[in-house]
Amino acid sequence: MTATPATITHSLFRTKGFSCPSCVAKIEKRVGRLEGVSSVSVKFASGRVEVDHDTAVTSTDDIVDAIGTAGYESALSAL
């Protein structure tokens, strides 16, 4: 059994600029490389990016920056 750090958070981002399904892999690869990220799921149809991350290691700003580096505009979603 693996212990889960108490600082793991599930964050939802809204992303713009998807033009094809290959965008999904590009974002998942870039965000998944961040230290402290345990899971990334990109929803092509809705433009949502769901990320499980350790907030002590990776902030939401770090994730927005990584998505930006991949070439897409994003923002943390309130929902």
mmJSON file of the N, C-alpha and C atoms, coordinates in Angstrom:
{"data_MODEL":{"atom_site":{
"group_PDB":["ATOM","ATOM","ATOM","ATOM","ATOM","ATOM","ATOM","ATOM","ATOM","ATOM","ATOM","ATOM","ATOM","ATOM","ATOM","ATOM","ATOM","ATOM","ATOM","ATOM","ATOM","ATOM","ATOM","ATOM","ATOM","ATOM","ATOM","ATOM","ATOM","ATOM","ATOM","ATOM","ATOM","ATOM","ATOM","ATOM","ATOM","ATOM","ATOM","ATOM","ATOM","ATOM","ATOM","ATOM","ATOM","ATOM","ATOM","ATOM","ATOM","ATOM","ATOM","ATOM","ATOM","ATOM","ATOM","ATOM","ATOM","ATOM","ATOM","ATOM","ATOM","ATOM","ATOM","ATOM","ATOM","ATOM","ATOM","ATOM","ATOM","ATOM","ATOM","ATOM","ATOM","ATOM","ATOM","ATOM","ATOM","ATOM","ATOM","ATOM","ATOM","ATOM","ATOM","ATOM","ATOM","ATOM","ATOM","ATOM","ATOM","ATOM","ATOM","ATOM","ATOM","ATOM","ATOM","ATOM","ATOM","ATOM","ATOM","ATOM","ATOM","ATOM","ATOM","ATOM","ATOM","ATOM","ATOM","ATOM","ATOM","ATOM","ATOM","ATOM","ATOM","ATOM","ATOM","ATOM","ATOM","ATOM","ATOM","ATOM","ATOM","ATOM","ATOM","ATOM","ATOM","ATOM","ATOM","ATOM","ATOM","ATOM","ATOM","ATOM","ATOM","ATOM","ATOM","ATOM","ATOM","ATOM","ATOM","ATOM","ATOM","ATOM","ATOM","ATOM","ATOM","ATOM","ATOM","ATOM","ATOM","ATOM","ATOM","ATOM","ATOM","ATOM","ATOM","ATOM","ATOM","ATOM","ATOM","ATOM","ATOM","ATOM","ATOM","ATOM","ATOM","ATOM","ATOM","ATOM","ATOM","ATOM","ATOM","ATOM","ATOM","ATOM","ATOM","ATOM","ATOM","ATOM","ATOM","ATOM","ATOM","ATOM","ATOM","ATOM","ATOM","ATOM","ATOM","ATOM","ATOM","ATOM","ATOM","ATOM","ATOM","ATOM","ATOM","ATOM","ATOM","ATOM","ATOM","ATOM","ATOM","ATOM","ATOM","ATOM","ATOM","ATOM","ATOM","ATOM","ATOM","ATOM","ATOM","ATOM","ATOM","ATOM","ATOM","ATOM","ATOM","ATOM","ATOM","ATOM","ATOM","ATOM","ATOM","ATOM","ATOM","ATOM","ATOM","ATOM","ATOM","ATOM","ATOM","ATOM","ATOM","ATOM","ATOM","ATOM","ATOM"],
"id":[1,2,3,4,5,6,7,8,9,10,11,12,13,14,15,16,17,18,19,20,21,22,23,24,25,26,27,28,29,30,31,32,33,34,35,36,37,38,39,40,41,42,43,44,45,46,47,48,49,50,51,52,53,54,55,56,57,58,59,60,61,62,63,64,65,66,67,68,69,70,71,72,73,74,75,76,77,78,79,80,81,82,83,84,85,86,87,88,89,90,91,92,93,94,95,96,97,98,99,100,101,102,103,104,105,106,107,108,109,110,111,112,113,114,115,116,117,118,119,120,121,122,123,124,125,126,127,128,129,130,131,132,133,134,135,136,137,138,139,140,141,142,143,144,145,146,147,148,149,150,151,152,153,154,155,156,157,158,159,160,161,162,163,164,165,166,167,168,169,170,171,172,173,174,175,176,177,178,179,180,181,182,183,184,185,186,187,188,189,190,191,192,193,194,195,196,197,198,199,200,201,202,203,204,205,206,207,208,209,210,211,212,213,214,215,216,217,218,219,220,221,222,223,224,225,226,227,228,229,230,231,232,233,234,235,236,237],
"type_symbol":["N","C","C","N","C","C","N","C","C","N","C","C","N","C","C","N","C","C","N","C","C","N","C","C","N","C","C","N","C","C","N","C","C","N","C","C","N","C","C","N","C","C","N","C","C","N","C","C","N","C","C","N","C","C","N","C","C","N","C","C","N","C","C","N","C","C","N","C","C","N","C","C","N","C","C","N","C","C","N","C","C","N","C","C","N","C","C","N","C","C","N","C","C","N","C","C","N","C","C","N","C","C","N","C","C","N","C","C","N","C","C","N","C","C","N","C","C","N","C","C","N","C","C","N","C","C","N","C","C","N","C","C","N","C","C","N","C","C","N","C","C","N","C","C","N","C","C","N","C","C","N","C","C","N","C","C","N","C","C","N","C","C","N","C","C","N","C","C","N","C","C","N","C","C","N","C","C","N","C","C","N","C","C","N","C","C","N","C","C","N","C","C","N","C","C","N","C","C","N","C","C","N","C","C","N","C","C","N","C","C","N","C","C","N","C","C","N","C","C","N","C","C","N","C","C","N","C","C","N","C","C","N","C","C","N","C","C"],
"label_atom_id":["N","CA","C","N","CA","C","N","CA","C","N","CA","C","N","CA","C","N","CA","C","N","CA","C","N","CA","C","N","CA","C","N","CA","C","N","CA","C","N","CA","C","N","CA","C","N","CA","C","N","CA","C","N","CA","C","N","CA","C","N","CA","C","N","CA","C","N","CA","C","N","CA","C","N","CA","C","N","CA","C","N","CA","C","N","CA","C","N","CA","C","N","CA","C","N","CA","C","N","CA","C","N","CA","C","N","CA","C","N","CA","C","N","CA","C","N","CA","C","N","CA","C","N","CA","C","N","CA","C","N","CA","C","N","CA","C","N","CA","C","N","CA","C","N","CA","C","N","CA","C","N","CA","C","N","CA","C","N","CA","C","N","CA","C","N","CA","C","N","CA","C","N","CA","C","N","CA","C","N","CA","C","N","CA","C","N","CA","C","N","CA","C","N","CA","C","N","CA","C","N","CA","C","N","CA","C","N","CA","C","N","CA","C","N","CA","C","N","CA","C","N","CA","C","N","CA","C","N","CA","C","N","CA","C","N","CA","C","N","CA","C","N","CA","C","N","CA","C","N","CA","C","N","CA","C","N","CA","C","N","CA","C","N","CA","C","N","CA","C","N","CA","C","N","CA","C"],
"label_alt_id":[null,null,null,null,null,null,null,null,null,null,null,null,null,null,null,null,null,null,null,null,null,null,null,null,null,null,null,null,null,null,null,null,null,null,null,null,null,null,null,null,null,null,null,null,null,null,null,null,null,null,null,null,null,null,null,null,null,null,null,null,null,null,null,null,null,null,null,null,null,null,null,null,null,null,null,null,null,null,null,null,null,null,null,null,null,null,null,null,null,null,null,null,null,null,null,null,null,null,null,null,null,null,null,null,null,null,null,null,null,null,null,null,null,null,null,null,null,null,null,null,null,null,null,null,null,null,null,null,null,null,null,null,null,null,null,null,null,null,null,null,null,null,null,null,null,null,null,null,null,null,null,null,null,null,null,null,null,null,null,null,null,null,null,null,null,null,null,null,null,null,null,null,null,null,null,null,null,null,null,null,null,null,null,null,null,null,null,null,null,null,null,null,null,null,null,null,null,null,null,null,null,null,null,null,null,null,null,null,null,null,null,null,null,null,null,null,null,null,null,null,null,null,null,null,null,null,null,null,null,null,null,null,null,null,null,null,null],
"label_comp_id":["MET","MET","MET","THR","THR","THR","ALA","ALA","ALA","THR","THR","THR","PRO","PRO","PRO","ALA","ALA","ALA","THR","THR","THR","ILE","ILE","ILE","THR","THR","THR","HIS","HIS","HIS","SER","SER","SER","LEU","LEU","LEU","PHE","PHE","PHE","ARG","ARG","ARG","THR","THR","THR","LYS","LYS","LYS","GLY","GLY","GLY","PHE","PHE","PHE","SER","SER","SER","CYS","CYS","CYS","PRO","PRO","PRO","SER","SER","SER","CYS","CYS","CYS","VAL","VAL","VAL","ALA","ALA","ALA","LYS","LYS","LYS","ILE","ILE","ILE","GLU","GLU","GLU","LYS","LYS","LYS","ARG","ARG","ARG","VAL","VAL","VAL","GLY","GLY","GLY","ARG","ARG","ARG","LEU","LEU","LEU","GLU","GLU","GLU","GLY","GLY","GLY","VAL","VAL","VAL","SER","SER","SER","SER","SER","SER","VAL","VAL","VAL","SER","SER","SER","VAL","VAL","VAL","LYS","LYS","LYS","PHE","PHE","PHE","ALA","ALA","ALA","SER","SER","SER","GLY","GLY","GLY","ARG","ARG","ARG","VAL","VAL","VAL","GLU","GLU","GLU","VAL","VAL","VAL","ASP","ASP","ASP","HIS","HIS","HIS","ASP","ASP","ASP","THR","THR","THR","ALA","ALA","ALA","VAL","VAL","VAL","THR","THR","THR","SER","SER","SER","THR","THR","THR","ASP","ASP","ASP","ASP","ASP","ASP","ILE","ILE","ILE","VAL","VAL","VAL","ASP","ASP","ASP","ALA","ALA","ALA","ILE","ILE","ILE","GLY","GLY","GLY","THR","THR","THR","ALA","ALA","ALA","GLY","GLY","GLY","TYR","TYR","TYR","GLU","GLU","GLU","SER","SER","SER","ALA","ALA","ALA","LEU","LEU","LEU","SER","SER","SER","ALA","ALA","ALA","LEU","LEU","LEU"],
"label_asym_id":["A","A","A","A","A","A","A","A","A","A","A","A","A","A","A","A","A","A","A","A","A","A","A","A","A","A","A","A","A","A","A","A","A","A","A","A","A","A","A","A","A","A","A","A","A","A","A","A","A","A","A","A","A","A","A","A","A","A","A","A","A","A","A","A","A","A","A","A","A","A","A","A","A","A","A","A","A","A","A","A","A","A","A","A","A","A","A","A","A","A","A","A","A","A","A","A","A","A","A","A","A","A","A","A","A","A","A","A","A","A","A","A","A","A","A","A","A","A","A","A","A","A","A","A","A","A","A","A","A","A","A","A","A","A","A","A","A","A","A","A","A","A","A","A","A","A","A","A","A","A","A","A","A","A","A","A","A","A","A","A","A","A","A","A","A","A","A","A","A","A","A","A","A","A","A","A","A","A","A","A","A","A","A","A","A","A","A","A","A","A","A","A","A","A","A","A","A","A","A","A","A","A","A","A","A","A","A","A","A","A","A","A","A","A","A","A","A","A","A","A","A","A","A","A","A","A","A","A","A","A","A","A","A","A","A","A","A"],
"label_entity_id":["1","1","1","1","1","1","1","1","1","1","1","1","1","1","1","1","1","1","1","1","1","1","1","1","1","1","1","1","1","1","1","1","1","1","1","1","1","1","1","1","1","1","1","1","1","1","1","1","1","1","1","1","1","1","1","1","1","1","1","1","1","1","1","1","1","1","1","1","1","1","1","1","1","1","1","1","1","1","1","1","1","1","1","1","1","1","1","1","1","1","1","1","1","1","1","1","1","1","1","1","1","1","1","1","1","1","1","1","1","1","1","1","1","1","1","1","1","1","1","1","1","1","1","1","1","1","1","1","1","1","1","1","1","1","1","1","1","1","1","1","1","1","1","1","1","1","1","1","1","1","1","1","1","1","1","1","1","1","1","1","1","1","1","1","1","1","1","1","1","1","1","1","1","1","1","1","1","1","1","1","1","1","1","1","1","1","1","1","1","1","1","1","1","1","1","1","1","1","1","1","1","1","1","1","1","1","1","1","1","1","1","1","1","1","1","1","1","1","1","1","1","1","1","1","1","1","1","1","1","1","1","1","1","1","1","1","1"],
"label_seq_id":[1,1,1,2,2,2,3,3,3,4,4,4,5,5,5,6,6,6,7,7,7,8,8,8,9,9,9,10,10,10,11,11,11,12,12,12,13,13,13,14,14,14,15,15,15,16,16,16,17,17,17,18,18,18,19,19,19,20,20,20,21,21,21,22,22,22,23,23,23,24,24,24,25,25,25,26,26,26,27,27,27,28,28,28,29,29,29,30,30,30,31,31,31,32,32,32,33,33,33,34,34,34,35,35,35,36,36,36,37,37,37,38,38,38,39,39,39,40,40,40,41,41,41,42,42,42,43,43,43,44,44,44,45,45,45,46,46,46,47,47,47,48,48,48,49,49,49,50,50,50,51,51,51,52,52,52,53,53,53,54,54,54,55,55,55,56,56,56,57,57,57,58,58,58,59,59,59,60,60,60,61,61,61,62,62,62,63,63,63,64,64,64,65,65,65,66,66,66,67,67,67,68,68,68,69,69,69,70,70,70,71,71,71,72,72,72,73,73,73,74,74,74,75,75,75,76,76,76,77,77,77,78,78,78,79,79,79],
"pdbx_PDB_ins_code":[null,null,null,null,null,null,null,null,null,null,null,null,null,null,null,null,null,null,null,null,null,null,null,null,null,null,null,null,null,null,null,null,null,null,null,null,null,null,null,null,null,null,null,null,null,null,null,null,null,null,null,null,null,null,null,null,null,null,null,null,null,null,null,null,null,null,null,null,null,null,null,null,null,null,null,null,null,null,null,null,null,null,null,null,null,null,null,null,null,null,null,null,null,null,null,null,null,null,null,null,null,null,null,null,null,null,null,null,null,null,null,null,null,null,null,null,null,null,null,null,null,null,null,null,null,null,null,null,null,null,null,null,null,null,null,null,null,null,null,null,null,null,null,null,null,null,null,null,null,null,null,null,null,null,null,null,null,null,null,null,null,null,null,null,null,null,null,null,null,null,null,null,null,null,null,null,null,null,null,null,null,null,null,null,null,null,null,null,null,null,null,null,null,null,null,null,null,null,null,null,null,null,null,null,null,null,null,null,null,null,null,null,null,null,null,null,null,null,null,null,null,null,null,null,null,null,null,null,null,null,null,null,null,null,null,null,null],
"Cartn_x":[0.85,0.0,0.891,0.551,1.322,0.593,1.31,0.721,0.634,-0.468,-0.658,-0.35,0.548,0.839,-0.424,-0.516,-1.698,-1.841,-0.795,-0.848,-1.281,-1.677,-2.141,-3.498,-3.582,-4.789,-5.193,-6.492,-7.031,-7.415,-6.775,-7.047,-7.59,-8.482,-9.108,-8.752,-8.311,-7.93,-8.771,-9.065,-9.722,-8.629,-8.602,-7.55,-8.151,-7.508,-7.953,-6.892,-7.323,-6.389,-6.236,-7.071,-7.003,-7.443,-6.663,-7.064,-7.127,-6.512,-6.542,-6.244,-6.552,-6.324,-4.856,-3.931,-2.517,-2.165,-2.999,-2.794,-2.882,-3.735,-3.924,-2.603,-1.968,-0.701,0.382,0.387,1.397,1.28,0.061,-0.152,0.102,-0.402,-0.192,1.292,2.042,3.481,4.173,3.858,4.517,4.168,2.9,2.483,2.94,2.881,3.281,4.745,5.56,6.987,7.259,6.289,6.506,6.636,7.609,7.783,6.555,6.037,4.896,3.558,3.549,2.313,2.16,1.028,0.803,-0.16,-0.98,-1.941,-2.336,-2.47,-2.919,-3.937,-5.074,-6.09,-6.597,-6.442,-6.886,-8.141,-9.184,-10.461,-10.535,-10.315,-10.244,-11.533,-12.666,-13.943,-14.301,-13.974,-14.354,-13.216,-12.0,-10.853,-10.44,-10.81,-10.476,-9.195,-8.421,-7.227,-7.347,-7.362,-7.463,-6.118,-5.627,-4.294,-4.333,-3.767,-3.518,-2.062,-1.839,-0.463,-0.247,1.013,1.421,1.648,0.806,0.891,2.15,2.787,4.042,5.189,4.996,6.053,5.697,4.441,4.009,2.752,2.851,1.708,0.832,-0.349,-1.218,-0.579,0.176,0.883,1.922,2.598,3.574,2.877,1.677,0.931,0.455,-0.044,-0.449,0.759,1.921,3.145,3.515,3.385,3.728,2.78,1.505,0.538,0.863,1.258,1.661,2.896,3.845,5.05,4.7,3.648,3.192,2.479,2.146,1.559,0.08,-0.444,-1.877,-2.119,-3.154,-3.553,-4.44,-4.208,-5.042,-5.194,-6.173,-6.413,-7.037,-6.76,-7.364,-8.863,-9.647,-11.098,-11.604,-12.659,-13.244,-14.025,-14.47,-15.27,-14.456],
"Cartn_y":[-1.176,0.0,1.232,2.18,3.404,4.533,5.262,6.407,7.579,8.311,9.483,10.723,11.576,12.799,13.63,14.301,15.095,16.307,16.662,17.869,17.604,16.359,16.065,16.737,17.471,18.221,17.903,17.884,17.712,19.096,19.552,20.888,20.762,21.675,21.697,23.006,22.88,24.042,24.075,25.261,25.463,25.888,25.23,25.487,25.839,26.753,27.182,26.82,26.69,26.524,25.102,24.176,22.808,22.791,22.167,22.063,20.616,19.701,18.294,17.423,16.141,15.263,15.14,15.467,15.385,16.424,17.458,18.465,17.821,16.811,16.117,15.511,14.769,14.117,15.133,16.223,17.265,17.869,18.178,18.766,17.727,16.51,15.47,15.198,15.202,14.948,16.089,17.32,18.482,18.605,18.495,18.627,17.408,16.235,15.011,14.979,15.784,15.859,16.65,17.449,18.28,17.403,17.72,17.007,17.274,16.261,16.402,16.131,15.972,15.663,14.15,13.65,12.208,11.743,12.659,12.275,13.494,13.289,14.352,13.743,14.418,13.965,15.172,15.136,16.227,15.791,16.606,16.335,17.205,16.587,17.325,18.093,17.443,18.058,19.272,19.229,20.316,21.299,20.941,21.805,21.813,20.784,20.704,19.903,20.326,19.593,19.348,18.078,17.708,17.164,17.697,17.342,17.033,15.889,15.572,15.911,16.786,17.229,17.526,17.45,17.766,19.272,19.979,21.445,21.943,21.08,21.463,21.474,20.816,20.695,21.472,21.366,21.974,22.815,24.09,24.989,24.993,25.571,25.701,26.632,27.611,28.504,27.726,26.767,25.932,25.153,24.666,23.879,24.777,25.963,26.921,27.256,27.448,27.744,26.574,25.343,24.158,24.028,24.282,24.237,25.336,26.513,27.611,27.255,26.565,26.137,25.159,24.373,23.437,24.164,25.45,26.25,26.561,26.413,26.622,27.571,28.376,29.298,28.549,28.758,28.07,28.92,28.537,29.202,28.193,28.368,27.524,27.763,26.714,26.818,26.811,27.574,27.623,26.36,25.639,24.431,23.207],
"Cartn_z":[0.0,0.0,0.0,-0.85,-0.97,-0.265,0.552,1.242,0.275,0.307,-0.529,0.29,-0.195,0.543,0.732,1.871,2.195,1.298,0.569,-0.249,-1.685,-2.018,-3.378,-3.606,-4.699,-5.041,-6.475,-6.709,-8.062,-8.568,-9.637,-10.191,-11.6,-11.944,-13.265,-13.967,-15.208,-16.003,-17.28,-17.752,-19.054,-20.026,-21.164,-22.139,-23.482,-24.202,-25.535,-26.558,-27.785,-28.884,-29.381,-28.893,-29.402,-30.859,-31.705,-33.099,-33.584,-32.828,-33.229,-32.0,-32.093,-30.935,-30.524,-31.39,-31.001,-29.945,-29.826,-28.778,-27.405,-27.269,-25.992,-25.527,-26.394,-26.036,-25.722,-26.465,-26.261,-24.859,-24.435,-23.11,-22.025,-22.211,-21.193,-20.984,-22.053,-21.947,-21.208,-21.556,-20.954,-19.46,-19.125,-17.721,-16.918,-17.524,-16.834,-16.451,-17.109,-16.778,-15.504,-15.075,-13.891,-12.647,-11.823,-10.565,-9.687,-9.071,-8.184,-8.853,-10.182,-10.904,-10.966,-10.475,-10.458,-11.544,-12.083,-13.108,-13.938,-15.257,-16.169,-17.112,-17.27,-18.204,-18.983,-20.302,-21.164,-21.899,-21.809,-22.481,-23.729,-24.88,-26.146,-26.433,-26.32,-26.704,-25.853,-24.572,-23.676,-23.401,-23.768,-23.502,-22.046,-21.315,-19.891,-19.688,-18.7,-18.297,-16.796,-16.412,-15.007,-14.557,-13.434,-12.963,-11.472,-11.089,-9.69,-9.42,-8.442,-8.183,-6.711,-6.32,-4.954,-4.902,-4.183,-4.149,-3.442,-2.671,-2.025,-3.027,-4.166,-5.181,-6.451,-6.902,-8.17,-7.94,-8.248,-8.08,-9.333,-9.204,-10.383,-11.418,-10.959,-11.896,-12.7,-12.044,-12.756,-13.876,-13.597,-14.588,-15.739,-15.409,-16.46,-17.343,-16.719,-17.486,-18.405,-17.9,-18.706,-19.893,-19.677,-20.784,-21.789,-21.296,-22.17,-22.994,-22.361,-23.076,-24.187,-23.964,-24.996,-26.14,-25.921,-26.987,-26.837,-25.607,-25.412,-24.25,-24.381,-23.333,-22.346,-21.036,-20.047,-18.794,-17.989,-16.713,-15.764,-14.49,-13.464,-13.456,-13.42,-13.418,-11.982,-11.733,-10.401,-10.094,-11.107,-10.899,-11.116],
"occupancy":[1.0,1.0,1.0,1.0,1.0,1.0,1.0,1.0,1.0,1.0,1.0,1.0,1.0,1.0,1.0,1.0,1.0,1.0,1.0,1.0,1.0,1.0,1.0,1.0,1.0,1.0,1.0,1.0,1.0,1.0,1.0,1.0,1.0,1.0,1.0,1.0,1.0,1.0,1.0,1.0,1.0,1.0,1.0,1.0,1.0,1.0,1.0,1.0,1.0,1.0,1.0,1.0,1.0,1.0,1.0,1.0,1.0,1.0,1.0,1.0,1.0,1.0,1.0,1.0,1.0,1.0,1.0,1.0,1.0,1.0,1.0,1.0,1.0,1.0,1.0,1.0,1.0,1.0,1.0,1.0,1.0,1.0,1.0,1.0,1.0,1.0,1.0,1.0,1.0,1.0,1.0,1.0,1.0,1.0,1.0,1.0,1.0,1.0,1.0,1.0,1.0,1.0,1.0,1.0,1.0,1.0,1.0,1.0,1.0,1.0,1.0,1.0,1.0,1.0,1.0,1.0,1.0,1.0,1.0,1.0,1.0,1.0,1.0,1.0,1.0,1.0,1.0,1.0,1.0,1.0,1.0,1.0,1.0,1.0,1.0,1.0,1.0,1.0,1.0,1.0,1.0,1.0,1.0,1.0,1.0,1.0,1.0,1.0,1.0,1.0,1.0,1.0,1.0,1.0,1.0,1.0,1.0,1.0,1.0,1.0,1.0,1.0,1.0,1.0,1.0,1.0,1.0,1.0,1.0,1.0,1.0,1.0,1.0,1.0,1.0,1.0,1.0,1.0,1.0,1.0,1.0,1.0,1.0,1.0,1.0,1.0,1.0,1.0,1.0,1.0,1.0,1.0,1.0,1.0,1.0,1.0,1.0,1.0,1.0,1.0,1.0,1.0,1.0,1.0,1.0,1.0,1.0,1.0,1.0,1.0,1.0,1.0,1.0,1.0,1.0,1.0,1.0,1.0,1.0,1.0,1.0,1.0,1.0,1.0,1.0,1.0,1.0,1.0,1.0,1.0,1.0,1.0,1.0,1.0,1.0,1.0,1.0],
"B_iso_or_equiv":[0.0,0.0,0.0,0.0,0.0,0.0,0.0,0.0,0.0,0.0,0.0,0.0,0.0,0.0,0.0,0.0,0.0,0.0,0.0,0.0,0.0,0.0,0.0,0.0,0.0,0.0,0.0,0.0,0.0,0.0,0.0,0.0,0.0,0.0,0.0,0.0,0.0,0.0,0.0,0.0,0.0,0.0,0.0,0.0,0.0,0.0,0.0,0.0,0.0,0.0,0.0,0.0,0.0,0.0,0.0,0.0,0.0,0.0,0.0,0.0,0.0,0.0,0.0,0.0,0.0,0.0,0.0,0.0,0.0,0.0,0.0,0.0,0.0,0.0,0.0,0.0,0.0,0.0,0.0,0.0,0.0,0.0,0.0,0.0,0.0,0.0,0.0,0.0,0.0,0.0,0.0,0.0,0.0,0.0,0.0,0.0,0.0,0.0,0.0,0.0,0.0,0.0,0.0,0.0,0.0,0.0,0.0,0.0,0.0,0.0,0.0,0.0,0.0,0.0,0.0,0.0,0.0,0.0,0.0,0.0,0.0,0.0,0.0,0.0,0.0,0.0,0.0,0.0,0.0,0.0,0.0,0.0,0.0,0.0,0.0,0.0,0.0,0.0,0.0,0.0,0.0,0.0,0.0,0.0,0.0,0.0,0.0,0.0,0.0,0.0,0.0,0.0,0.0,0.0,0.0,0.0,0.0,0.0,0.0,0.0,0.0,0.0,0.0,0.0,0.0,0.0,0.0,0.0,0.0,0.0,0.0,0.0,0.0,0.0,0.0,0.0,0.0,0.0,0.0,0.0,0.0,0.0,0.0,0.0,0.0,0.0,0.0,0.0,0.0,0.0,0.0,0.0,0.0,0.0,0.0,0.0,0.0,0.0,0.0,0.0,0.0,0.0,0.0,0.0,0.0,0.0,0.0,0.0,0.0,0.0,0.0,0.0,0.0,0.0,0.0,0.0,0.0,0.0,0.0,0.0,0.0,0.0,0.0,0.0,0.0,0.0,0.0,0.0,0.0,0.0,0.0,0.0,0.0,0.0,0.0,0.0,0.0],
"pdbx_formal_charge":[null,null,null,null,null,null,null,null,null,null,null,null,null,null,null,null,null,null,null,null,null,null,null,null,null,null,null,null,null,null,null,null,null,null,null,null,null,null,null,null,null,null,null,null,null,null,null,null,null,null,null,null,null,null,null,null,null,null,null,null,null,null,null,null,null,null,null,null,null,null,null,null,null,null,null,null,null,null,null,null,null,null,null,null,null,null,null,null,null,null,null,null,null,null,null,null,null,null,null,null,null,null,null,null,null,null,null,null,null,null,null,null,null,null,null,null,null,null,null,null,null,null,null,null,null,null,null,null,null,null,null,null,null,null,null,null,null,null,null,null,null,null,null,null,null,null,null,null,null,null,null,null,null,null,null,null,null,null,null,null,null,null,null,null,null,null,null,null,null,null,null,null,null,null,null,null,null,null,null,null,null,null,null,null,null,null,null,null,null,null,null,null,null,null,null,null,null,null,null,null,null,null,null,null,null,null,null,null,null,null,null,null,null,null,null,null,null,null,null,null,null,null,null,null,null,null,null,null,null,null,null,null,null,null,null,null,null],
"auth_seq_id":[1,1,1,2,2,2,3,3,3,4,4,4,5,5,5,6,6,6,7,7,7,8,8,8,9,9,9,10,10,10,11,11,11,12,12,12,13,13,13,14,14,14,15,15,15,16,16,16,17,17,17,18,18,18,19,19,19,20,20,20,21,21,21,22,22,22,23,23,23,24,24,24,25,25,25,26,26,26,27,27,27,28,28,28,29,29,29,30,30,30,31,31,31,32,32,32,33,33,33,34,34,34,35,35,35,36,36,36,37,37,37,38,38,38,39,39,39,40,40,40,41,41,41,42,42,42,43,43,43,44,44,44,45,45,45,46,46,46,47,47,47,48,48,48,49,49,49,50,50,50,51,51,51,52,52,52,53,53,53,54,54,54,55,55,55,56,56,56,57,57,57,58,58,58,59,59,59,60,60,60,61,61,61,62,62,62,63,63,63,64,64,64,65,65,65,66,66,66,67,67,67,68,68,68,69,69,69,70,70,70,71,71,71,72,72,72,73,73,73,74,74,74,75,75,75,76,76,76,77,77,77,78,78,78,79,79,79],
"auth_comp_id":["MET","MET","MET","THR","THR","THR","ALA","ALA","ALA","THR","THR","THR","PRO","PRO","PRO","ALA","ALA","ALA","THR","THR","THR","ILE","ILE","ILE","THR","THR","THR","HIS","HIS","HIS","SER","SER","SER","LEU","LEU","LEU","PHE","PHE","PHE","ARG","ARG","ARG","THR","THR","THR","LYS","LYS","LYS","GLY","GLY","GLY","PHE","PHE","PHE","SER","SER","SER","CYS","CYS","CYS","PRO","PRO","PRO","SER","SER","SER","CYS","CYS","CYS","VAL","VAL","VAL","ALA","ALA","ALA","LYS","LYS","LYS","ILE","ILE","ILE","GLU","GLU","GLU","LYS","LYS","LYS","ARG","ARG","ARG","VAL","VAL","VAL","GLY","GLY","GLY","ARG","ARG","ARG","LEU","LEU","LEU","GLU","GLU","GLU","GLY","GLY","GLY","VAL","VAL","VAL","SER","SER","SER","SER","SER","SER","VAL","VAL","VAL","SER","SER","SER","VAL","VAL","VAL","LYS","LYS","LYS","PHE","PHE","PHE","ALA","ALA","ALA","SER","SER","SER","GLY","GLY","GLY","ARG","ARG","ARG","VAL","VAL","VAL","GLU","GLU","GLU","VAL","VAL","VAL","ASP","ASP","ASP","HIS","HIS","HIS","ASP","ASP","ASP","THR","THR","THR","ALA","ALA","ALA","VAL","VAL","VAL","THR","THR","THR","SER","SER","SER","THR","THR","THR","ASP","ASP","ASP","ASP","ASP","ASP","ILE","ILE","ILE","VAL","VAL","VAL","ASP","ASP","ASP","ALA","ALA","ALA","ILE","ILE","ILE","GLY","GLY","GLY","THR","THR","THR","ALA","ALA","ALA","GLY","GLY","GLY","TYR","TYR","TYR","GLU","GLU","GLU","SER","SER","SER","ALA","ALA","ALA","LEU","LEU","LEU","SER","SER","SER","ALA","ALA","ALA","LEU","LEU","LEU"],
"auth_asym_id":["A","A","A","A","A","A","A","A","A","A","A","A","A","A","A","A","A","A","A","A","A","A","A","A","A","A","A","A","A","A","A","A","A","A","A","A","A","A","A","A","A","A","A","A","A","A","A","A","A","A","A","A","A","A","A","A","A","A","A","A","A","A","A","A","A","A","A","A","A","A","A","A","A","A","A","A","A","A","A","A","A","A","A","A","A","A","A","A","A","A","A","A","A","A","A","A","A","A","A","A","A","A","A","A","A","A","A","A","A","A","A","A","A","A","A","A","A","A","A","A","A","A","A","A","A","A","A","A","A","A","A","A","A","A","A","A","A","A","A","A","A","A","A","A","A","A","A","A","A","A","A","A","A","A","A","A","A","A","A","A","A","A","A","A","A","A","A","A","A","A","A","A","A","A","A","A","A","A","A","A","A","A","A","A","A","A","A","A","A","A","A","A","A","A","A","A","A","A","A","A","A","A","A","A","A","A","A","A","A","A","A","A","A","A","A","A","A","A","A","A","A","A","A","A","A","A","A","A","A","A","A","A","A","A","A","A","A"],
"auth_atom_id":["N","CA","C","N","CA","C","N","CA","C","N","CA","C","N","CA","C","N","CA","C","N","CA","C","N","CA","C","N","CA","C","N","CA","C","N","CA","C","N","CA","C","N","CA","C","N","CA","C","N","CA","C","N","CA","C","N","CA","C","N","CA","C","N","CA","C","N","CA","C","N","CA","C","N","CA","C","N","CA","C","N","CA","C","N","CA","C","N","CA","C","N","CA","C","N","CA","C","N","CA","C","N","CA","C","N","CA","C","N","CA","C","N","CA","C","N","CA","C","N","CA","C","N","CA","C","N","CA","C","N","CA","C","N","CA","C","N","CA","C","N","CA","C","N","CA","C","N","CA","C","N","CA","C","N","CA","C","N","CA","C","N","CA","C","N","CA","C","N","CA","C","N","CA","C","N","CA","C","N","CA","C","N","CA","C","N","CA","C","N","CA","C","N","CA","C","N","CA","C","N","CA","C","N","CA","C","N","CA","C","N","CA","C","N","CA","C","N","CA","C","N","CA","C","N","CA","C","N","CA","C","N","CA","C","N","CA","C","N","CA","C","N","CA","C","N","CA","C","N","CA","C","N","CA","C","N","CA","C","N","CA","C","N","CA","C","N","CA","C","N","CA","C","N","CA","C"],
"pdbx_PDB_model_num":[1,1,1,1,1,1,1,1,1,1,1,1,1,1,1,1,1,1,1,1,1,1,1,1,1,1,1,1,1,1,1,1,1,1,1,1,1,1,1,1,1,1,1,1,1,1,1,1,1,1,1,1,1,1,1,1,1,1,1,1,1,1,1,1,1,1,1,1,1,1,1,1,1,1,1,1,1,1,1,1,1,1,1,1,1,1,1,1,1,1,1,1,1,1,1,1,1,1,1,1,1,1,1,1,1,1,1,1,1,1,1,1,1,1,1,1,1,1,1,1,1,1,1,1,1,1,1,1,1,1,1,1,1,1,1,1,1,1,1,1,1,1,1,1,1,1,1,1,1,1,1,1,1,1,1,1,1,1,1,1,1,1,1,1,1,1,1,1,1,1,1,1,1,1,1,1,1,1,1,1,1,1,1,1,1,1,1,1,1,1,1,1,1,1,1,1,1,1,1,1,1,1,1,1,1,1,1,1,1,1,1,1,1,1,1,1,1,1,1,1,1,1,1,1,1,1,1,1,1,1,1,1,1,1,1,1,1]
}}}
